[in-house]
């Protein structure tokens, strides 16, 4: 068992990689009643073209990772996995993102039983033609529901505008047409590739004993047999640097129009800690400029150009990077115009030094408070781990950040040639 110490945040993790390749990481939190566990695979919606070892590459239907997540909760004996967790005093859930699928539970009791249940149901797939066909109708309804969801459509409309080739522009659930191309053999092919223990991470945080947890998982895995998996190679078409289109509009019945702006990065070659540093500096920059305590935010609010729905985010990986900002607005065109003018002015004047220091302190405080949330730790740790970054280095990069770093990032990120706008408004607007 390997010990990973982070004295600057007073945390110690314990790690072990089993013979079958499964990575286990445990973060004991003394005095915490709740335990939170995630069993995650490095497999998300963008992984639709792949090969293992010398296999012939296969291109699978869009939405299959999300479809697989749904099917994992169906047990061979018909037992309801959620009911089992509930009976054991746990709340369970799962989600699929662009680059990972995560199964999780939180509980204050019966941790061993719940952890065993989590591992076993994820490692016990049960796909038949009948249950797969039945699921298609259920997911088709979900897709249609999201197609009528204005917040979802304005968000994904932005990806469609920004990206020309990369599958990030495709809805995580796929389309009704794509999911009807899925069968049990394809599900097993994807499962056997991406749900192999060597492509997965079990992370447990809370009031637990690390040695006990690792021994429990060791015994569980020793009773199961896995053939070694070759290297998984993922294939992506080369994404052009330019956006697909500068503006997309959709018509849905909404009380107020919704408007989002996205800046697509052209240079996406960074990896590991360099990528993490870029994320930290970018998030700091966006908070300084658009955070709810910023003068610009207050100005937009006073003009009633934005409301509490206004927000922003920065997302980056080895293949894509972008910022998103926006929300409900009575006048999308004026909002876009005002934001463009503000960015142009800030590019000329730079970031205010006093505000930089204030927001930097705030971000550090928010990070330290996050370390008191087992849910947030588990979610963030897995996300960073699968991108070859270390969540516990975030504090270091915030502390080391300078005004020059933020101003340099400002000039690097905001390129109006890379700006795409997505708008959803009522047909009568």
Secondary structure, DSSP 8 states (H G I E B T S, - for coil): -EEEEETTTTEEEEEEE-TT--EEEEEE-TT---EEEEEEES--TT--EEEETTS--EE--TTHHHHHHHHTTB-TT--BHHHHHHHTTEEEEEEE-SS-EEEEEEESS-HHHHHHHHHHHHT-----HHHHHHHHHHHHHHHHHHHT-HHHHHHHHHHHHH-SSSGGGS-TT--HHHHTT--HHHHHHHHHHHTSGGGEEEEEEES--HHHHHHHHHHHHHTS-------EEE------SS-S-SEEEEE---SS-EEEEEEE-S-----HHHHHHHHHHHHHHHHHHHSTTSHHHHHHHHTTS--TT-EEEEEE-SS-EEEEEEEE-S-HHHHHHHHHHHHHHHHHH---HHHHHHHHHHHHHHHHHHTT-HHHHHHHHHHHHTTT--GGGHHHHHHH--HHHHHHHHHHH--GGGEEEEEEE-TT-
